[in-house]
Amino acid sequence: MEFTPEQVALRESVRDFFASPGYSWARLTGELGLTALAVAEEHGGFGASAVEAGIVLEEAGAALLSAPLLSTTAAILALDPGSDLLKPLAEGTSIATLALGGAVEARPTAHGTVLDGRVEHVLDGDAADVFLVEVGGDLYATDAAVVQPVPTLDVTRGQATLILTAAPARLVAPAGAAHALAVMHALLAAESIGVARASLHSTVEHLRTRHQFGVALSTFQALRHRVADLYVLLEQATSTARYALRCFGTAEFAIAAPLAKLAATEAAWTITRDAIQLLGGVGFTWEHPAHRYLKRATAGHLLFGDPPALRRLLLARAFA
């Protein structure tokens, strides 16, 4: 599971970009072309794999990126490689998201198919202009939803409720909803290990530099043991998440993706929660970023299936 020199360079470029002040969606899509990364060259993309997309999202998670990159990348990988939706998504002129798990019906009319129903907790629904909506296991694309933004724990990322009333739509991925969910699981896992890694790194740096009783906190054995346990948890989650992305396009992906989401989001939630304690008094302050990492990890822990739901899904797929 080693990375190529090109993949290492990609990680360094993206990390430096997110560390620079003043980055925007226009720069993210135009200057770096991050939404074009996993799009085929004939549709204006770079033809990279899900592994490269995961590298970018790891760094986005570490930077707590407040932009609809995760949702748009998931929509790109959920679409057929020949879809006409890919070109504007690659260019960054369109933003897409997955609207899964709602109560939506499709009905034919004289002018085409329309959708009726409701989908809640649509990630980046407040920013998207194209919605890939699950209907009976299929994915339909529509831009005619009524969007109701909803307050969330993680204020760096929006969610919305979609209201569909005779919304014109077209079928873009027959029987594609299960694959779309697996894609979101794998990408959310990649983002979560970035969140966990940044939180743990910040905590370790604090323990190395903060002194009590004349010595660094990192010299206390009880704290060292806790950090070691968190590091092992992160490494296990990282291996699982990266393996899932390498399985993209194979039959194993359907099981590897939810397993990765389960492992990575549980690790991120545990690490960011424990970081609050390990940081001591500063961990409880509004100014320190620890609470933002905890909120992102908590939201990721629950989105697109909480741990019990993921375990049931894995059990069903493992014995299917």
C-alpha positions, 0 to 999 in steps of 0.5 A: 500500500505504498504511494507512488512519487506522483501520489506523494507529490499530489498530497504535498501540493494539496496540503500546501494549498489548504494551508495557504490563506484565501483559497476558494472554490474557484481556485480549488477547481481551477488552479488545482483541478481537484474536482477534475481529478477522478474524471476521465480525460475525454470529459475534461478530467485527469483520469486519476483513480479513487486512490488519488481522490482519497489522498485529496480528501484526507488532506481536506479532512485534516484542514477541515475544508469548508467546501463541497469537495467530498459531496461532488467527488462522491457524485463523480465516482457514483456516475457512469464514466460517460455521463454528460454531467461530468464535464461541468463537475470537472470544471467546477461550474456545477456542484453535485451531491448525493441525496440517498435514503429518502422517501422519493417516488418517480412517476412518468408524465407526458414531458418525462419523469418527475420526482415527488418526496423528501430527503433529509440530511443531504450533505452540502445540499445548501451549496449543490445545484445538481442532486443525485436522488435515490429512487428504488435503488436507482439514481436520478439527477434533478436540479429542481428541488426545493432546498431547506438548509438545516442547522448542524453541529458541524458549522463548517459543512452544510446540510439540507432537506430536499423537497421534491414536488413534480421535480423534472429528473432523468435516470443517470445510474440504474441500480446505482444507489448501492454503489453511490452509498459505498462511494460515500462510505469510502470517501468519508472514511478517507476524510475521517482519517485526515481529521483524526490525524490532524487532531492527534498531531495537534495533541502530541505537539501540545504534550511535547511542548506543555510543561508541568512540574518542570517536565514536558507532559509527554514524559508522563507514562499514563499520557504516553500510553493513551496516545499510543493507543490512539495512534494504533487506532488511527493506523488500523483505520488508515489501512482499512480506508486506503484498502477500500479505495484500492478496491474501487471497481471490484466486487470487494468494494461493496464490503470494504467501503462500509467497513472503512467508514465504520473503522475510520469514523469510529477512530476519528470520533474516539481520537478527537474526543480524547484530544479534548481531555489530553489537551487539558484546559486549552482543549475546552476553549472556543479558540482552540480548533479541537472542538471543530475537529470533534464536531466534524468527526461526530457528524461523520460518525453519524452520516450515511449510517451510524455504527449499528447500521453499518454493522447490519449492512456488513453482515447482510453483504458478507453473507449475500 
